[in-house]
Amino acid sequence: MKTLTKRRIVLLAFVVLLTALSTVVFTYQHKIWSVTGQSALHFAKLKWAEGQKQEAMELWLYGIGRTVRDSINRERAYSIVRRSDRFLAEGNLSEALDACHEAEQIYNEEGEITYHCMMVEARIFGNAAPTS
């Protein structure tokens, strides 16, 4: 009975480790690191080179965790942006703008969603569209 429980724990730990590793590999291959995650990983690399292994590991774990959180929030925000675009196409202007601002509160790294909301406002109010 105890052997079966230990096997389950080892199997669960292996699955969690494999899932975390595959998430890291996927994120690295598709270059979806957040800016904050990239910075933390860069500093971790520097700390490792300086011989500060524990601080480097802490920064590495923070960078990975931050990237995972940002990836989840980014996907959530962009699904709301797509909903905002559907509202806009249907002529539901206030709902489109509200949804856009909701997405802006969830994730807005580098101001991309703010710019999108400005474009929605320009379309709603007939102002000249901002240029990049």
VOGU-3710 file (C-alpha; in Angstrom, 3 decimals, decimal comma):
1> mktltkrriv> 0,000/0,000/0,000  2,781/2,476/0,901  4,653/1,577/-2,269  1,623/2,423/-4,380  1,305/5,840/-2,713  5,006/6,569/-3,200  4,712/5,616/-6,862  1,792/7,981/-7,274  3,711/10,824/-5,666  6,740/10,182/-7,879
11> llafvvllta> 4,518/9,964/-10,956  2,723/13,190/-10,037  6,039/14,971/-9,469  7,290/13,709/-12,827  4,151/14,934/-14,612  4,401/18,370/-12,963  8,089/18,645/-13,881  7,417/17,522/-17,451  4,568/20,024/-17,796  6,711/22,862/-16,474
21> lstvvftyqh> 9,582/21,920/-18,758  7,358/21,693/-21,830  5,852/25,113/-20,997  9,324/26,628/-20,762  10,423/25,032/-24,044  7,242/26,132/-25,840  7,599/29,675/-24,513  11,261/29,811/-25,518  10,668/28,421/-29,010  7,788/30,779/-29,761
31> kiwsvtgqsa> 9,539/33,770/-28,187  6,577/34,828/-26,060  8,645/35,928/-23,075  7,327/38,962/-21,313  9,600/41,978/-21,023  9,752/41,555/-17,245  10,493/37,842/-17,634  13,248/38,569/-20,139  14,840/41,073/-17,771  14,755/38,638/-14,871
41> lhfaklkwae> 16,300/35,886/-16,994  19,016/38,258/-18,207  19,889/39,249/-14,628  19,826/35,585/-13,604  22,409/34,857/-16,285  24,609/37,692/-14,998  24,290/36,560/-11,384  25,157/32,999/-12,400  28,298/34,254/-14,157  29,239/36,189/-10,999
51> gqkqeamelw> 28,934/32,991/-8,975  25,770/34,001/-7,130  23,961/30,738/-7,811  21,107/31,074/-5,314  20,157/34,582/-6,443  20,431/33,445/-10,077  18,022/30,557/-9,424  15,561/32,864/-7,668  15,649/35,281/-10,606  15,274/32,410/-13,062
61> lygigrtvrd> 12,226/31,056/-11,230  10,733/34,555/-11,025  11,328/35,090/-14,763  9,650/31,805/-15,660  6,715/32,436/-13,312  6,260/35,984/-14,546  6,313/34,843/-18,160  3,682/32,182/-17,509  1,432/34,700/-15,703  1,923/37,293/-18,430
71> sinreraysi> 1,199/34,720/-21,140  -2,071/33,748/-19,473  -3,067/37,395/-18,945  -2,097/38,299/-22,516  -4,299/35,550/-23,954  -7,168/36,607/-21,704  -6,800/40,256/-22,702  -6,593/39,500/-26,417  -9,716/37,368/-26,258  -11,482/40,400/-24,771
81> vrrsdrflae> -10,008/42,609/-27,528  -11,450/40,207/-30,110  -14,824/40,492/-28,354  -14,454/44,287/-28,475  -13,828/44,073/-32,213  -16,962/41,948/-32,645  -19,000/44,526/-30,710  -17,569/47,248/-32,915  -18,434/45,334/-36,097  -21,992/44,819/-34,790
91> gnlsealdac> -22,346/48,533/-34,038  -22,384/48,138/-30,232  -20,006/51,037/-29,732  -20,134/51,515/-25,961  -19,739/47,771/-25,363  -16,759/47,743/-27,749  -15,029/50,525/-25,853  -15,862/49,033/-22,445  -14,462/45,649/-23,471  -11,326/47,285/-24,843
101> heaeqiynee> -10,719/49,114/-21,568  -11,359/45,892/-19,654  -8,629/44,189/-21,694  -6,348/47,157/-21,078  -6,638/46,606/-17,314  -5,660/42,939/-17,597  -2,593/43,194/-19,821  -1,061/46,148/-21,599  2,644/45,542/-21,980  4,220/48,198/-24,180
111> geityhcmmv> 0,852/49,975/-24,586  -0,411/47,866/-27,488  -3,935/47,512/-26,130  -4,052/51,222/-25,229  -3,268/51,981/-28,860  -6,008/49,583/-29,975  -8,482/51,344/-27,657  -7,446/54,691/-29,123  -8,223/53,321/-32,580  -11,640/52,141/-31,357
121> earifgnaap> -12,308/55,595/-29,875  -11,231/57,251/-33,123  -13,641/55,051/-35,043  -16,476/55,707/-32,599  -16,014/59,463/-32,305  -14,822/60,020/-35,879  -11,530/61,593/-34,836  -8,440/61,274/-36,917  -6,702/58,005/-36,133  -3,419/58,345/-34,225
131> ts> -0,315/57,558/-36,225  2,486/55,362/-35,044
//
